[in-house]
């Protein structure tokens, strides 16, 4: 079953390799989607794929890379515009 999520991750998540960590985790789990920094210092993630892999991916996002520290992770409502940024074949880092 396909599952999709939209996350807002807060904490020490910028300038610590968090986006690259999320990208590698998503690629390993064969998910499509995107990750990007937000102006308020958090990281936003949209991911879609097999439900078991998405659940494992959520755990990866909660942990983060070595020098990160996730304080909070909010599950946001998935909107059509989130899906439009996804090419449905890969996971990518978005730069604003």
N, C-alpha and C positions, 0 to 999 in steps of 0.2 A: 504494500500500500504506500502511496506517495504522500509525504507530509511536507508542509512548508512552514517556516518560522520567520519572524522578524524580531530581532533582538536589539536592545539598547544596553550596552555594557559600560558601566561606570567604574572608575577607580584609576589606578596608575596603568593606563592602557595605551597611551601615546608615547612615542619615542622609546619603546622597549621591545620592538619587533612583534607587536601584537597582531597587526594586520597580516604580516608574513606567516605567523603561526596559524592564524585562522585559515589563510589560503592553503597552506600545506595540509592542515587537518581536513579541510573540505575536499581537496584533491584526493587524499588517501581514502576518504570515505565515498568517493564518487558522487559528490553533491554538486549542483549548479547553484549559482547565486553571486553574491558580492559582499564586500566589506569596505567600509570607509570611515575615516575620522570625521567627527562632528566639530563644530566650532566651539562647543562648550567643554571639549576635552574628553568626551566619551567616544565609543566606537559603535557604529551601527552595522548590523549584519542581516542579510536575507539569505536563506538557504532552502533548497528544495531537493528532495530525494527520497530514497527508501526510508521508511519510518524508523527501522532499527538503527540505520546509519545516522539519521537526524538526531535521535536520542543520544547516541554516542558523541555526536558533534557538540551538542549542548553541554555535555560534561567537559569536553575539551575547552570550550569557551569559558566555562566557569573557572577552570584551572589557569589557563593562559600560559605564556612562556615564563621562563625562569625569573626575569626581573619585573614582571607585572604583578599587580595586586588588584583583583576584581572585588569591588565593594558591593556592587549591586548589578543585577541583570534583570531587565524588564522585558516581558513578552508583549510586543506591540501587535496590533491588528494588521494582518497582511492586506495590503491594498493593491489594486491593479497597477499603480505606478511602480511599486516594488518589483513586480513581475516584469515590467517593461524594461527595467535596467538589466535584467538577466537574459542571456542569450540561449538559455536552456541546454547548453552543451558544455559549459565550463563554469568555473568559479573565478572571479576576478577582483582585483583591488580597484576601487573607483577613486579618482583624484578630482577634487573640485578646483 
